[in-house]
Amino acid sequence: MQRPATHLRLSLTTRLSPKLQQSLQVLQLSTLELQELVAGWLADNPFLEEVENTSEDSFSDTQYVQPPQLGIMQDESDIWDTLADNPDMYELLRRQVCEYDLDDVTAAQVYFLIENLNEQGYLDSSLTDLVENAPLEWRLDETELAQALTILQQFEPTGVGARNLQESLLLQLDNLSAESVC
């Protein structure tokens, strides 16, 4: 008797939501086509109404500004230079990993934890969930991940990597008491 074979196939696909598809179509329209489309929406939907903007601050096509030509505004700084100087929280945390003397496995685990922080710097998922949902090739161990979390919680801003507000405040208090001892 032959045993049934099981195969696991992993694939990654990109799909655009209908709303995003519509947005892309609207962005590709010319001004005349866009005006016709909006007029159709206004005719079809009684809840939509066209608002005439008569204020002097309203945007008109006469307000378009020619982009600066090369060499014209040499003394003004480029906006992209200023944006590059303001890294986000995740980038600041990634830079701090390099400041610690960590082996490759621990550094990778700290990077993994950084990527799982929310915008406020909290770790929403439990370590058990992170280990269970990580790819099997990574072979994460919960105790090693807990040690990596302890290292992450030493990073700036103080309190990062906490699982809730209480833990964040406790980390901040520990940091204050450690600074006052030094």
N, CA and C atoms as an extended XYZ file, in Angstrom:
546
Properties=species:S:1:pos:R:3:atomname:S:1:resname:S:1:resid:I:1 pbc="F F F"
N         0.841       -1.175        0.000 N   MET     1
C         0.000        0.000        0.000 CA  MET     1
C         0.886        1.238        0.000 C   MET     1
N         0.555        2.169       -0.832 N   GLN     2
C         1.373        3.372       -0.968 CA  GLN     2
C         0.811        4.459       -0.052 C   GLN     2
N         1.703        5.115        0.685 N   ARG     3
C         1.285        6.173        1.607 CA  ARG     3
C         1.122        7.481        0.840 C   ARG     3
N         0.106        8.245        1.187 N   PRO     4
C        -0.072        9.528        0.491 CA  PRO     4
C         1.072       10.484        0.852 C   PRO     4
N         1.547       11.155       -0.146 N   ALA     5
C         2.657       12.092        0.063 CA  ALA     5
C         2.096       13.489        0.338 C   ALA     5
N         2.723       14.158        1.265 N   THR     6
C         2.323       15.538        1.543 CA  THR     6
C         3.463       16.459        1.147 C   THR     6
N         3.103       17.490        0.473 N   HIS     7
C         4.085       18.471        0.032 CA  HIS     7
C         3.642       19.833        0.521 C   HIS     7
N         4.575       20.560        1.007 N   LEU     8
C         4.321       21.917        1.465 CA  LEU     8
C         5.009       22.871        0.513 C   LEU     8
N         4.245       23.760       -0.072 N   ARG     9
C         4.801       24.719       -1.011 CA  ARG     9
C         4.499       26.115       -0.513 C   ARG     9
N         5.521       26.906       -0.405 N   LEU    10
C         5.394       28.270        0.073 CA  LEU    10
C         5.562       29.209       -1.100 C   LEU    10
N         4.628       30.116       -1.250 N   SER    11
C         4.749       31.074       -2.351 CA  SER    11
C         4.374       32.458       -1.835 C   SER    11
N         4.941       33.448       -2.457 N   LEU    12
C         4.703       34.828       -2.092 CA  LEU    12
C         4.124       35.541       -3.301 C   LEU    12
N         2.946       36.101       -3.135 N   THR    13
C         2.313       36.818       -4.232 CA  THR    13
C         1.942       38.209       -3.767 C   THR    13
N         1.868       39.100       -4.718 N   THR    14
C         1.461       40.465       -4.431 CA  THR    14
C         0.115       40.696       -5.086 C   THR    14
N        -0.826       41.160       -4.300 N   ARG    15
C        -2.155       41.431       -4.829 CA  ARG    15
C        -2.547       42.837       -4.434 C   ARG    15
N        -3.157       43.529       -5.368 N   LEU    16
C        -3.639       44.875       -5.106 CA  LEU    16
C        -5.115       44.801       -4.737 C   LEU    16
N        -5.474       45.502       -3.687 N   SER    17
C        -6.873       45.546       -3.297 CA  SER    17
C        -7.652       46.331       -4.351 C   SER    17
N        -8.956       46.114       -4.448 N   PRO    18
C        -9.748       46.875       -5.425 CA  PRO    18
C        -9.651       48.392       -5.210 C   PRO    18
N        -9.577       48.807       -3.968 N   LYS    19
C        -9.460       50.238       -3.676 CA  LYS    19
C        -8.133       50.788       -4.212 C   LYS    19
N        -7.049       50.033       -4.039 N   LEU    20
C        -5.751       50.472       -4.535 CA  LEU    20
C        -5.713       50.451       -6.063 C   LEU    20
N        -6.358       49.458       -6.666 N   GLN    21
C        -6.433       49.413       -8.125 CA  GLN    21
C        -7.161       50.640       -8.660 C   GLN    21
N        -8.274       51.018       -8.001 N   GLN    22
C        -9.017       52.196       -8.423 CA  GLN    22
C        -8.173       53.449       -8.237 C   GLN    22
N        -7.440       53.539       -7.147 N   SER    23
C        -6.582       54.696       -6.909 CA  SER    23
C        -5.518       54.828       -7.983 C   SER    23
N        -4.935       53.709       -8.384 N   LEU    24
C        -3.921       53.742       -9.431 CA  LEU    24
C        -4.522       54.178      -10.768 C   LEU    24
N        -5.747       53.735      -11.051 N   GLN    25
C        -6.397       54.137      -12.291 CA  GLN    25
C        -6.680       55.639      -12.283 C   GLN    25
N        -7.128       56.161      -11.148 N   VAL    26
C        -7.433       57.589      -11.043 CA  VAL    26
C        -6.157       58.415      -11.191 C   VAL    26
N        -5.070       57.947      -10.622 N   LEU    27
C        -3.811       58.689      -10.714 CA  LEU    27
C        -3.282       58.767      -12.147 C   LEU    27
N        -3.659       57.834      -12.978 N   GLN    28
C        -3.161       57.804      -14.347 CA  GLN    28
C        -3.991       58.663      -15.301 C   GLN    28
N        -5.120       59.188      -14.830 N   LEU    29
C        -6.006       59.957      -15.698 CA  LEU    29
C        -5.476       61.361      -15.943 C   LEU    29
N        -5.809       61.884      -17.114 N   SER    30
C        -5.491       63.276      -17.400 CA  SER    30
C        -6.499       64.159      -16.663 C   SER    30
N        -6.285       65.455      -16.671 N   THR    31
C        -7.177       66.377      -15.972 CA  THR    31
C        -8.581       66.303      -16.535 C   THR    31
N        -8.713       66.279      -17.840 N   LEU    32
C       -10.028       66.222      -18.482 CA  LEU    32
C       -10.735       64.909      -18.140 C   LEU    32
N       -10.004       63.796      -18.210 N   GLU    33
C       -10.592       62.493      -17.873 CA  GLU    33
C       -11.002       62.441      -16.407 C   GLU    33
N       -10.192       63.049      -15.533 N   LEU    34
C       -10.515       63.074      -14.110 CA  LEU    34
C       -11.766       63.893      -13.858 C   LEU    34
N       -11.901       65.034      -14.533 N   GLN    35
C       -13.101       65.857      -14.379 CA  GLN    35
C       -14.343       65.096      -14.844 C   GLN    35
N       -14.239       64.361      -15.947 N   GLU    36
C       -15.360       63.558      -16.436 CA  GLU    36
C       -15.715       62.453      -15.454 C   GLU    36
N       -14.713       61.804      -14.886 N   LEU    37
C       -14.950       60.735      -13.914 CA  LEU    37
C       -15.644       61.276      -12.675 C   LEU    37
N       -15.172       62.412      -12.168 N   VAL    38
C       -15.787       63.014      -10.983 CA  VAL    38
C       -17.211       63.446      -11.290 C   VAL    38
N       -17.451       63.995      -12.481 N   ALA    39
C       -18.809       64.388      -12.870 CA  ALA    39
C       -19.724       63.161      -12.898 C   ALA    39
N       -19.207       62.025      -13.374 N   GLY    40
C       -19.991       60.788      -13.365 CA  GLY    40
C       -20.316       60.336      -11.954 C   GLY    40
N       -19.333       60.420      -11.056 N   TRP    41
C       -19.573       60.049       -9.650 CA  TRP    41
C       -20.618       60.967       -9.025 C   TRP    41
N       -20.547       62.251       -9.320 N   LEU    42
C       -21.512       63.204       -8.777 CA  LEU    42
C       -22.915       62.920       -9.301 C   LEU    42
N       -23.025       62.520      -10.560 N   ALA    43
C       -24.334       62.224      -11.143 CA  ALA    43
C       -24.905       60.919      -10.578 C   ALA    43
N       -24.038       59.936      -10.305 N   ASP    44
C       -24.497       58.625       -9.836 CA  ASP    44
C       -24.843       58.605       -8.351 C   ASP    44
N       -24.171       59.407       -7.560 N   ASN    45
C       -24.326       59.343       -6.106 CA  ASN    45
C       -24.956       60.640       -5.601 C   ASN    45
N       -26.196       60.583       -5.102 N   PRO    46
C       -26.853       61.815       -4.634 CA  PRO    46
C       -26.243       62.374       -3.344 C   PRO    46
N       -25.441       61.587       -2.657 N   PHE    47
C       -24.824       62.063       -1.419 CA  PHE    47
C       -23.546       62.860       -1.662 C   PHE    47
N       -23.048       62.836       -2.875 N   LEU    48
C       -21.862       63.612       -3.212 CA  LEU    48
C       -22.284       64.951       -3.775 C   LEU    48
N       -21.545       65.988       -3.434 N   GLU    49
C       -21.809       67.302       -4.004 CA  GLU    49
C       -20.494       68.000       -4.274 C   GLU    49
N       -20.492       68.816       -5.285 N   GLU    50
C       -19.297       69.551       -5.666 CA  GLU    50
C       -19.240       70.828       -4.852 C   GLU    50
N       -18.108       71.085       -4.266 N   VAL    51
C       -17.919       72.277       -3.463 CA  VAL    51
C       -17.021       73.221       -4.240 C   VAL    51
N       -17.521       74.415       -4.465 N   GLU    52
C       -16.729       75.428       -5.146 CA  GLU    52
C       -15.840       76.101       -4.123 C   GLU    52
N       -14.569       76.154       -4.395 N   ASN    53
C       -13.611       76.764       -3.481 CA  ASN    53
C       -13.276       78.146       -4.017 C   ASN    53
N       -13.790       79.171       -3.354 N   THR    54
C       -13.612       80.542       -3.852 CA  THR    54
C       -12.591       81.329       -3.055 C   THR    54
N       -12.012       80.738       -2.048 N   SER    55
C       -11.050       81.494       -1.233 CA  SER    55
C        -9.767       81.730       -2.018 C   SER    55
N        -9.053       82.749       -1.622 N   GLU    56
C        -7.807       83.077       -2.301 CA  GLU    56
C        -6.716       82.052       -2.012 C   GLU    56
N        -6.878       81.302       -0.926 N   ASP    57
C        -5.882       80.299       -0.559 CA  ASP    57
C        -6.072       78.991       -1.309 C   ASP    57
N        -7.128       78.893       -2.100 N   SER    58
C        -7.392       77.626       -2.779 CA  SER    58
C        -6.293       77.343       -3.798 C   SER    58
N        -6.120       76.103       -4.070 N   PHE    59
C        -5.064       75.663       -4.968 CA  PHE    59
C        -5.555       75.772       -6.402 C   PHE    59
N        -4.780       76.348       -7.232 N   SER    60
C        -5.110       76.387       -8.660 CA  SER    60
C        -3.873       75.976       -9.441 C   SER    60
N        -4.093       75.683      -10.715 N   ASP    61
C        -2.969       75.220      -11.517 CA  ASP    61
C        -1.956       76.326      -11.785 C   ASP    61
N        -2.291       77.570      -11.457 N   THR    62
C        -1.322       78.653      -11.625 CA  THR    62
C        -0.320       78.669      -10.485 C   THR    62
N        -0.561       77.876       -9.453 N   GLN    63
C         0.345       77.857       -8.317 CA  GLN    63
C         1.467       76.845       -8.480 C   GLN    63
N         1.478       76.122       -9.579 N   TYR    64
C         2.571       75.181       -9.796 CA  TYR    64
C         3.882       75.943       -9.903 C   TYR    64
N         4.893       75.386       -9.328 N   VAL    65
C         6.201       76.034       -9.330 CA  VAL    65
C         7.158       75.163      -10.122 C   VAL    65
N         7.943       75.791      -10.932 N   GLN    66
C         8.944       75.078      -11.722 CA  GLN    66
C         9.985       74.496      -10.769 C   GLN    66
N        10.317       73.222      -10.879 N   PRO    67
C        11.355       72.671      -10.005 CA  PRO    67
C        12.678       73.378      -10.249 C   PRO    67
N        13.496       73.497       -9.207 N   PRO    68
C        14.762       74.207       -9.376 CA  PRO    68
C        15.663       73.497      -10.372 C   PRO    68
N        16.310       74.279      -11.189 N   GLN    69
C        17.252       73.742      -12.155 CA  GLN    69
C        18.597       73.549      -11.468 C   GLN    69
N        19.417       72.708      -12.015 N   LEU    70
C        20.730       72.455      -11.432 CA  LEU    70
C        21.536       73.746      -11.350 C   LEU    70
N        22.104       74.012      -10.219 N   GLY    71
C        22.988       75.155      -10.054 CA  GLY    71
C        22.286       76.436       -9.656 C   GLY    71
N        20.943       76.487       -9.694 N   ILE    72
C        20.255       77.727       -9.369 CA  ILE    72
C        20.223       77.968       -7.867 C   ILE    72
N        19.886       76.947       -7.094 N   MET    73
C        19.745       77.109       -5.640 CA  MET    73
C        20.831       76.320       -4.938 C   MET    73
N        22.049       76.656       -5.153 N   GLN    74
C        23.140       75.872       -4.598 CA  GLN    74
C        23.316       76.085       -3.108 C   GLN    74
N        22.935       77.275       -2.557 N   ASP    75
C        23.162       77.496       -1.141 CA  ASP    75
C        22.052       76.920       -0.273 C   ASP    75
N        20.907       76.525       -0.842 N   GLU    76
C        19.845       75.925       -0.050 CA  GLU    76
C        20.085       74.424        0.060 C   GLU    76
N        19.785       73.885        1.235 N   SER    77
C        20.012       72.451        1.429 CA  SER    77
C        18.897       71.648        0.751 C   SER    77
N        19.241       70.485        0.346 N   ASP    78
C        18.293       69.598       -0.294 CA  ASP    78
C        17.396       68.980        0.766 C   ASP    78
N        16.097       68.894        0.501 N   ILE    79
C        15.169       68.353        1.489 CA  ILE    79
C        15.478       66.903        1.827 C   ILE    79
N        16.022       66.150        0.872 N   TRP    80
C        16.332       64.747        1.128 CA  TRP    80
C        17.496       64.612        2.102 C   TRP    80
N        18.388       65.596        2.124 N   ASP    81
C        19.477       65.567        3.095 CA  ASP    81
C        18.943       65.701        4.514 C   ASP    81
N        17.939       66.550        4.709 N   THR    82
C        17.391       66.739        6.051 CA  THR    82
C        16.590       65.524        6.485 C   THR    82
N        15.914       64.866        5.550 N   LEU    83
C        15.168       63.669        5.905 CA  LEU    83
C        16.105       62.540        6.308 C   LEU    83
N        17.239       62.441        5.661 N   ALA    84
C        18.183       61.375        5.984 CA  ALA    84
C        18.787       61.576        7.364 C   ALA    84
N        18.783       62.815        7.865 N   ASP    85
C        19.353       63.078        9.180 CA  ASP    85
C        18.416       62.703       10.320 C   ASP    85
N        17.157       62.399       10.025 N   ASN    86
C        16.171       62.088       11.052 CA  ASN    86
C        15.717       60.639       10.936 C   ASN    86
N        16.519       59.692       11.424 N   PRO    87
C        16.130       58.284       11.304 CA  PRO    87
C        14.954       57.967       12.232 C   PRO    87
N        14.183       56.955       11.877 N   ASP    88
C        13.070       56.558       12.720 CA  ASP    88
C        13.570       55.692       13.880 C   ASP    88
N        12.644       55.332       14.752 N   MET    89
C        12.993       54.568       15.946 CA  MET    89
C        13.660       53.233       15.582 C   MET    89
N        13.123       52.567       14.561 N   TYR    90
C        13.672       51.265       14.179 CA  TYR    90
C        15.127       51.392       13.718 C   TYR    90
N        15.421       52.428       12.953 N   GLU    91
C        16.789       52.643       12.472 CA  GLU    91
C        17.721       52.948       13.643 C   GLU    91
N        17.253       53.754       14.602 N   LEU    92
C        18.079       54.046       15.782 CA  LEU    92
C        18.396       52.774       16.564 C   LEU    92
N        17.408       51.907       16.692 N   LEU    93
C        17.628       50.653       17.414 CA  LEU    93
C        18.584       49.737       16.656 C   LEU    93
N        18.437       49.674       15.325 N   ARG    94
C        19.344       48.835       14.527 CA  ARG    94
C        20.786       49.321       14.659 C   ARG    94
N        20.978       50.636       14.706 N   ARG    95
C        22.332       51.175       14.855 CA  ARG    95
C        22.930       50.793       16.206 C   ARG    95
N        22.098       50.729       17.245 N   GLN    96
C        22.603       50.406       18.568 CA  GLN    96
C        23.044       48.954       18.688 C   GLN    96
N        22.497       48.083       17.842 N   VAL    97
C        22.919       46.675       17.870 CA  VAL    97
C        24.409       46.589       17.584 C   VAL    97
N        24.881       47.439       16.682 N   CYS    98
C        26.298       47.417       16.308 CA  CYS    98
C        27.198       47.909       17.439 C   CYS    98
N        26.654       48.669       18.370 N   GLU    99
C        27.450       49.208       19.470 CA  GLU    99
C        27.729       48.165       20.551 C   GLU    99
N        26.969       47.087       20.556 N   TYR   100
C        27.154       46.029       21.545 CA  TYR   100
C        28.002       44.923       20.951 C   TYR   100
N        28.785       44.266       21.794 N   ASP   101
C        29.614       43.154       21.354 CA  ASP   101
C        28.777       41.878       21.424 C   ASP   101
N        28.020       41.625       20.348 N   LEU   102
C        27.111       40.486       20.311 CA  LEU   102
C        27.575       39.479       19.269 C   LEU   102
N        27.343       38.211       19.560 N   ASP   103
C        27.617       37.204       18.544 CA  ASP   103
C        26.527       37.297       17.475 C   ASP   103
N        26.751       36.663       16.345 N   ASP   104
C        25.846       36.787       15.199 CA  ASP   104
C        24.431       36.320       15.518 C   ASP   104
N        24.307       35.232       16.282 N   VAL   105
C        22.984       34.683       16.594 CA  VAL   105
C        22.205       35.654       17.473 C   VAL   105
N        22.839       36.183       18.509 N   THR   106
C        22.166       37.116       19.412 CA  THR   106
C        21.807       38.401       18.680 C   THR   106
N        22.713       38.902       17.844 N   ALA   107
C        22.427       40.112       17.079 CA  ALA   107
C        21.233       39.890       16.157 C   ALA   107
N        21.164       38.731       15.516 N   ALA   108
C        20.034       38.423       14.643 CA  ALA   108
C        18.732       38.363       15.434 C   ALA   108
N        18.800       37.829       16.647 N   GLN   109
C        17.600       37.764       17.480 CA  GLN   109
C        17.158       39.157       17.917 C   GLN   109
N        18.102       40.038       18.223 N   VAL   110
C        17.756       41.405       18.592 CA  VAL   110
C        17.130       42.119       17.400 C   VAL   110
N        17.697       41.925       16.207 N   TYR   111
C        17.106       42.502       14.997 CA  TYR   111
C        15.675       41.982       14.803 C   TYR   111
N        15.477       40.695       15.028 N   PHE   112
C        14.151       40.087       14.899 CA  PHE   112
C        13.170       40.743       15.861 C   PHE   112
N        13.610       40.973       17.094 N   LEU   113
C        12.736       41.619       18.078 CA  LEU   113
C        12.430       43.063       17.683 C   LEU   113
N        13.425       43.769       17.148 N   ILE   114
C        13.209       45.156       16.719 CA  ILE   114
C        12.119       45.206       15.651 C   ILE   114
N        12.160       44.258       14.719 N   GLU   115
C        11.172       44.248       13.644 CA  GLU   115
C         9.777       43.906       14.150 C   GLU   115
N         9.662       43.340       15.340 N   ASN   116
C         8.363       42.976       15.890 CA  ASN   116
C         7.827       43.998       16.890 C   ASN   116
N         8.513       45.123       17.047 N   LEU   117
C         8.013       46.189       17.914 CA  LEU   117
C         6.938       46.981       17.179 C   LEU   117
N         5.976       47.507       17.940 N   ASN   118
C         4.996       48.392       17.308 CA  ASN   118
C         5.552       49.814       17.264 C   ASN   118
N         4.776       50.767       16.754 N   GLU   119
C         5.267       52.131       16.561 CA  GLU   119
C         5.650       52.813       17.867 C   GLU   119
N         5.055       52.374       18.989 N   GLN   120
C         5.376       52.961       20.288 CA  GLN   120
C         6.574       52.296       20.953 C   GLN   120
N         7.111       51.259       20.344 N   GLY   121
C         8.272       50.584       20.894 CA  GLY   121
C         7.932       49.424       21.800 C   GLY   121
N         6.659       49.049       21.862 N   TYR   122
C         6.242       47.922       22.689 CA  TYR   122
C         6.335       46.623       21.886 C   TYR   122
N         6.607       45.538       22.596 N   LEU   123
C         6.593       44.207       21.996 CA  LEU   123
C         5.224       43.613       22.285 C   LEU   123
N         4.339       43.640       21.284 N   ASP   124
C         2.961       43.197       21.471 CA  ASP   124
C         2.829       41.682       21.590 C   ASP   124
N         3.672       40.947       20.902 N   SER   125
C         3.574       39.490       20.894 CA  SER   125
C         4.394       38.901       22.034 C   SER   125
N         3.949       37.768       22.534 N   SER   126
C         4.726       37.072       23.557 CA  SER   126
C         5.910       36.383       22.886 C   SER   126
N         6.916       36.081       23.672 N   LEU   127
C         8.085       35.391       23.121 CA  LEU   127
C         7.702       34.016       22.583 C   LEU   127
N         6.758       33.360       23.230 N   THR   128
C         6.294       32.056       22.769 CA  THR   128
C         5.675       32.182       21.379 C   THR   128
N         4.825       33.200       21.190 N   ASP   129
C         4.209       33.410       19.877 CA  ASP   129
C         5.259       33.717       18.815 C   ASP   129
N         6.246       34.524       19.167 N   LEU   130
C         7.295       34.861       18.206 CA  LEU   130
C         8.073       33.620       17.791 C   LEU   130
N         8.389       32.758       18.758 N   VAL   131
C         9.132       31.527       18.452 CA  VAL   131
C         8.282       30.610       17.577 C   VAL   131
N         6.987       30.489       17.907 N   GLU   132
C         6.118       29.587       17.149 CA  GLU   132
C         5.852       30.083       15.732 C   GLU   132
N         5.816       31.389       15.532 N   ASN   133
C         5.485       31.945       14.220 CA  ASN   133
C         6.709       32.260       13.368 C   ASN   133
N         7.888       32.089       13.926 N   ALA   134
C         9.112       32.329       13.155 CA  ALA   134
C         9.358       31.137       12.227 C   ALA   134
N        10.026       31.367       11.121 N   PRO   135
C        10.361       30.242       10.230 CA  PRO   135
C        11.173       29.171       10.967 C   PRO   135
N        10.928       27.932       10.640 N   LEU   136
C        11.593       26.817       11.319 CA  LEU   136
C        13.104       26.842       11.140 C   LEU   136
N        13.577       27.376       10.006 N   GLU   137
C        15.015       27.407        9.753 CA  GLU   137
C        15.753       28.260       10.781 C   GLU   137
N        15.050       29.201       11.377 N   TRP   138
C        15.703       30.101       12.328 CA  TRP   138
C        16.006       29.401       13.646 C   TRP   138
N        15.268       28.364       13.963 N   ARG   139
C        15.479       27.578       15.180 CA  ARG   139
C        15.595       28.467       16.417 C   ARG   139
N        14.593       29.312       16.593 N   LEU   140
C        14.603       30.217       17.746 CA  LEU   140
C        14.311       29.453       19.018 C   LEU   140
N        14.979       29.853       20.065 N   ASP   141
C        14.781       29.273       21.383 CA  ASP   141
C        14.244       30.386       22.280 C   ASP   141
N        13.228       30.087       23.048 N   GLU   142
C        12.571       31.112       23.862 CA  GLU   142
C        13.508       31.703       24.915 C   GLU   142
N        14.376       30.901       25.516 N   THR   143
C        15.289       31.438       26.526 CA  THR   143
C        16.337       32.348       25.890 C   THR   143
N        16.824       31.970       24.702 N   GLU   144
C        17.788       32.838       24.001 CA  GLU   144
C        17.120       34.127       23.553 C   GLU   144
N        15.859       34.028       23.128 N   LEU   145
C        15.118       35.212       22.708 CA  LEU   145
C        14.854       36.127       23.906 C   LEU   145
N        14.646       35.542       25.081 N   ALA   146
C        14.469       36.339       26.294 CA  ALA   146
C        15.755       37.092       26.641 C   ALA   146
N        16.903       36.455       26.432 N   GLN   147
C        18.181       37.144       26.663 CA  GLN   147
C        18.372       38.274       25.658 C   GLN   147
N        17.971       38.050       24.412 N   ALA   148
C        18.063       39.103       23.397 CA  ALA   148
C        17.131       40.254       23.740 C   ALA   148
N        15.969       39.944       24.309 N   LEU   149
C        15.039       40.995       24.728 CA  LEU   149
C        15.626       41.820       25.864 C   LEU   149
N        16.330       41.174       26.775 N   THR   150
C        16.987       41.897       27.869 CA  THR   150
C        18.014       42.878       27.320 C   THR   150
N        18.732       42.459       26.284 N   ILE   151
C        19.713       43.356       25.650 CA  ILE   151
C        18.991       44.509       24.969 C   ILE   151
N        17.908       44.212       24.226 N   LEU   152
C        17.142       45.250       23.540 CA  LEU   152
C        16.596       46.272       24.527 C   LEU   152
N        16.182       45.820       25.683 N   GLN   153
C        15.602       46.722       26.681 CA  GLN   153
C        16.638       47.648       27.304 C   GLN   153
N        17.907       47.448       27.020 N   GLN   154
C        18.961       48.355       27.480 CA  GLN   154
C        19.195       49.491       26.493 C   GLN   154
N        18.589       49.398       25.300 N   PHE   155
C        18.784       50.396       24.254 CA  PHE   155
C        18.032       51.678       24.591 C   PHE   155
N        18.407       52.741       23.860 N   GLU   156
C        17.688       54.005       23.927 CA  GLU   156
C        16.656       54.016       22.817 C   GLU   156
N        15.498       54.528       23.002 N   PRO   157
C        14.957       55.194       24.173 CA  PRO   157
C        14.659       54.196       25.288 C   PRO   157
N        14.875       54.639       26.490 N   THR   158
C        14.682       53.784       27.649 CA  THR   158
C        13.231       53.320       27.715 C   THR   158
N        13.049       52.036       27.931 N   GLY   159
C        11.713       51.460       28.011 CA  GLY   159
C        11.294       50.739       26.745 C   GLY   159
N        12.136       50.808       25.716 N   VAL   160
C        11.808       50.139       24.468 CA  VAL   160
C        11.870       48.630       24.674 C   VAL   160
N        11.004       47.906       23.991 N   GLY   161
C        10.976       46.450       24.110 CA  GLY   161
C        10.105       45.958       25.247 C   GLY   161
N         9.483       46.874       25.970 N   ALA   162
C         8.577       46.471       27.048 CA  ALA   162
C         7.302       45.898       26.441 C   ALA   162
N         6.616       45.079       27.228 N   ARG   163
C         5.398       44.470       26.725 CA  ARG   163
C         4.157       45.270       27.085 C   ARG   163
N         4.301       46.215       28.018 N   ASN   164
C         3.180       47.076       28.397 CA  ASN   164
C         3.732       48.332       29.066 C   ASN   164
N         2.860       49.252       29.413 N   LEU   165
C         3.282       50.513       30.006 CA  LEU   165
C         3.966       50.299       31.356 C   LEU   165
N         3.452       49.385       32.154 N   GLN   166
C         4.037       49.123       33.471 CA  GLN   166
C         5.493       48.664       33.339 C   GLN   166
N         5.747       47.724       32.439 N   GLU   167
C         7.108       47.236       32.244 CA  GLU   167
C         8.013       48.346       31.701 C   GLU   167
N         7.470       49.188       30.831 N   SER   168
C         8.243       50.305       30.292 CA  SER   168
C         8.651       51.270       31.394 C   SER   168
N         7.716       51.575       32.275 N   LEU   169
C         8.035       52.487       33.382 CA  LEU   169
C         9.043       51.863       34.347 C   LEU   169
N         8.921       50.561       34.575 N   LEU   170
C         9.885       49.881       35.449 CA  LEU   170
C        11.289       49.906       34.836 C   LEU   170
N        11.368       49.706       33.529 N   LEU   171
C        12.668       49.783       32.854 CA  LEU   171
C        13.256       51.187       32.975 C   LEU   171
N        12.401       52.189       32.865 N   GLN   172
C        12.876       53.566       32.982 CA  GLN   172
C        13.345       53.869       34.394 C   GLN   172
N        12.630       53.334       35.395 N   LEU   173
C        13.050       53.527       36.791 CA  LEU   173
C        14.372       52.821       37.058 C   LEU   173
N        14.513       51.602       36.528 N   ASP   174
C        15.783       50.887       36.701 CA  ASP   174
C        16.933       51.670       36.080 C   ASP   174
N        16.688       52.276       34.940 N   ASN   175
C        17.715       53.050       34.266 CA  ASN   175
C        18.081       54.292       35.095 C   ASN   175
N        17.071       54.935       35.674 N   LEU   176
C        17.323       56.110       36.509 CA  LEU   176
C        18.136       55.739       37.744 C   LEU   176
N        17.788       54.626       38.379 N   SER   177
C        18.515       54.223       39.586 CA  SER   177
C        19.946       53.809       39.220 C   SER   177
N        20.150       53.194       38.051 N   ALA   178
C        21.487       52.814       37.638 CA  ALA   178
C        22.322       54.054       37.327 C   ALA   178
N        21.708       55.091       36.751 N   GLU   179
C        22.426       56.335       36.457 CA  GLU   179
C        22.784       57.073       37.734 C   GLU   179
N        21.904       57.025       38.744 N   SER   180
C        22.191       57.757       39.979 CA  SER   180
C        23.294       57.071       40.788 C   SER   180
N        23.460       55.761       40.637 N   VAL   181
C        24.513       55.039       41.333 CA  VAL   181
C        25.872       55.387       40.730 C   VAL   181
N        25.909       55.563       39.423 N   CYS   182
C        27.183       55.853       38.741 CA  CYS   182
C        27.640       57.180       39.084 C   CYS   182
